[in-house]
Amino acid sequence: MITKAVKINDVDDYIATFPKEIQKRLKEVRKVVIRSAPKADEVISYQMPGYKFHGMLVYFAGYKNHIGFYPGVEPLIKFKKEISIYKSAKGSVQFPHDQPLPLKLIQRLTVFKVKENLQKAKEKKKKKK
């Protein structure tokens, strides 16, 4: 797992710092996010994978006991019922390693965030006119 001494250049480097079982789960999350937001740019931000499309979409990160997923506040409010079985905080949710990844939920959160960012970009454009 990442230490401050490690320089992470891209998502592959990030994932490679984890044990094989966690790498597999991180790759699954990455695949779902990319499929859900194909026009997003993949970045490393705050030393974790992030995806930008008209602003930040989502981040994810590996930890010893879970994968953290960070779609922001609004998606978690929208899908409050679905995330209620997971530990969550303002803008983040934890998917424990001892449970299957909720790939459909990750997809829905990401797609919601894409739509949210597109709407914000549209509104911003209107204000400039």
NORJOLIN-V116352 format. One record per residue. N is the residue number from 1. RES is the residue in one letter. PHI is phi in radians with two decimals (NA if undefined). D_CENTER is the distance of its C-alpha to the mean C-alpha in Angstrom with 2 decimals. Layout:
BEGIN
N/RES/PHI/D_CENTER ; N/RES/PHI/D_CENTER
END
This chain:
BEGIN
1/M/NA/17.79 ; 2/I/-1.18/17.45 ; 3/T/-2.08/20.38 ; 4/K/-1.09/21.22 ; 5/A/-1.34/23.69 ; 6/V/-1.49/21.28 ; 7/K/-1.68/20.42 ; 8/I/-1.69/17.12 ; 9/N/-1.73/17.59 ; 10/D/-2.69/14.88 ; 11/V/-1.15/12.13 ; 12/D/-1.06/15.10 ; 13/D/-1.05/16.70 ; 14/Y/-1.05/13.79 ; 15/I/-1.08/13.63 ; 16/A/-1.13/17.44 ; 17/T/-1.40/17.77 ; 18/F/-1.84/17.00 ; 19/P/-1.06/19.51 ; 20/K/-0.89/19.73 ; 21/E/-1.10/18.60 ; 22/I/-1.29/15.29 ; 23/Q/-0.96/14.96 ; 24/K/-1.03/15.44 ; 25/R/-1.18/12.65 ; 26/L/-1.10/10.14 ; 27/K/-1.12/11.73 ; 28/E/-1.14/11.40 ; 29/V/-1.09/7.64 ; 30/R/-0.99/7.93 ; 31/K/-1.06/10.82 ; 32/V/-1.14/9.55 ; 33/V/-1.12/6.96 ; 34/I/-1.10/10.01 ; 35/R/-1.16/12.38 ; 36/S/-1.42/10.95 ; 37/A/-2.43/10.85 ; 38/P/-1.11/13.62 ; 39/K/-1.62/14.79 ; 40/A/-1.30/11.76 ; 41/D/-1.60/12.50 ; 42/E/-1.55/10.63 ; 43/V/-2.38/11.27 ; 44/I/-1.88/11.53 ; 45/S/-2.46/11.47 ; 46/Y/0.99/12.48 ; 47/Q/1.02/12.92 ; 48/M/-2.57/9.37 ; 49/P/-1.12/7.47 ; 50/G/-2.44/6.42 ; 51/Y/-2.32/7.34 ; 52/K/-1.99/10.42 ; 53/F/-2.78/12.58 ; 54/H/0.95/15.20 ; 55/G/1.89/13.29 ; 56/M/-1.22/9.75 ; 57/L/-1.71/7.35 ; 58/V/-2.52/3.76 ; 59/Y/-2.19/3.34 ; 60/F/-2.52/3.94 ; 61/A/-2.66/7.71 ; 62/G/-1.66/10.77 ; 63/Y/-2.40/13.66 ; 64/K/-1.01/17.09 ; 65/N/-1.95/16.76 ; 66/H/-2.80/13.18 ; 67/I/-1.93/9.53 ; 68/G/-1.55/7.73 ; 69/F/-2.19/4.61 ; 70/Y/-2.19/4.95 ; 71/P/-1.63/5.71 ; 72/G/1.66/9.15 ; 73/V/-1.27/12.47 ; 74/E/-1.01/13.69 ; 75/P/-1.05/11.37 ; 76/L/-1.25/12.04 ; 77/I/-1.20/15.65 ; 78/K/-1.03/15.88 ; 79/F/-1.89/14.76 ; 80/K/-0.92/16.48 ; 81/K/-1.08/18.67 ; 82/E/-1.17/16.15 ; 83/I/-1.55/14.13 ; 84/S/-1.07/17.52 ; 85/I/-1.46/17.99 ; 86/Y/-1.99/15.18 ; 87/K/-1.23/15.37 ; 88/S/-2.52/13.52 ; 89/A/-2.50/14.21 ; 90/K/-1.00/13.98 ; 91/G/1.49/10.43 ; 92/S/-2.48/8.97 ; 93/V/-2.49/9.62 ; 94/Q/-1.95/10.84 ; 95/F/-1.91/11.48 ; 96/P/-1.08/14.78 ; 97/H/-1.18/15.93 ; 98/D/-1.51/19.13 ; 99/Q/-2.26/17.69 ; 100/P/-1.07/16.48 ; 101/L/-1.19/12.81 ; 102/P/-1.46/12.59 ; 103/L/-1.06/11.49 ; 104/K/-1.13/13.11 ; 105/L/-1.16/11.37 ; 106/I/-1.04/7.82 ; 107/Q/-1.08/9.72 ; 108/R/-1.12/11.41 ; 109/L/-1.10/8.74 ; 110/T/-1.17/7.37 ; 111/V/-1.07/11.13 ; 112/F/-1.03/12.08 ; 113/K/-1.15/10.06 ; 114/V/-1.03/11.73 ; 115/K/-1.08/14.96 ; 116/E/-1.07/14.68 ; 117/N/-1.15/14.30 ; 118/L/-1.09/17.12 ; 119/Q/-1.11/19.24 ; 120/K/-1.10/18.93 ; 121/A/-1.12/19.88 ; 122/K/-1.11/22.76 ; 123/E/-1.14/24.00 ; 124/K/-1.12/23.92 ; 125/K/-1.13/25.93 ; 126/K/-1.10/28.43 ; 127/K/-1.15/29.03 ; 128/K/-1.29/29.95 ; 129/K/-1.33/32.65
END
